[in-house]
Amino acid sequence: MKKKFYLLLLLTATAFSVTAQQQKKEEVCYNPNLVKDTSKKSIKSMALAIVNGDSVKINYHSPGVRKRIIWGGLVPYDEVWVTGAHDATTLEMPKAFVVNGKEIPAGKYAIFTIPGKSEWILIINKNWKQHLATEYDEKEDVVRIKVKPKKNRHTERLQYFIEATEGNNEKITVAWEKLKIEFELKIIK
């Protein structure tokens, strides 16, 4: 009887441990710059907007500046960057949308950029399930647009913002260190 009791106790403890680990893995931060920043790791983060009752989501890992040289240092110029850390940053669109005149079907996509000193290339790519840009293939690009980086107040942790503009238009902003880039998309009704 004691063996059965200890076995039941062990199974219960294991179940609680697994559940706690799963919950911890699923935690996301909606504003990594409001978190007391004691971690050297990139924080799993999300930007979310409700547009006409549908959720537009961007999932990403938010690295910190931590007194490092970011542009032309940690993030090299003229190379494809995951525009976050770890896994590819994903854009989940519930309906078809338009970026720079190109209609894109509803779905899940990766966001990459190629930072330059005065101009960046923003990329929406079909292959959203990849680590960093190691599997990046230009043939999978859905759209590429040129964007100008703008000066911004210091943002310690990389952060994405989704803002409603007029009509069904949304502006997506990526801010980190003392720069930001923006692009617009229009959701098709």
Summary of the structure (lengths in Angstrom):
residues: 189
radius of gyration: 19.6
end to end distance: 63.9
largest distance: 73.6
contacts: 532
relative contact order: 0.17
helix: 15%
strand: 48%
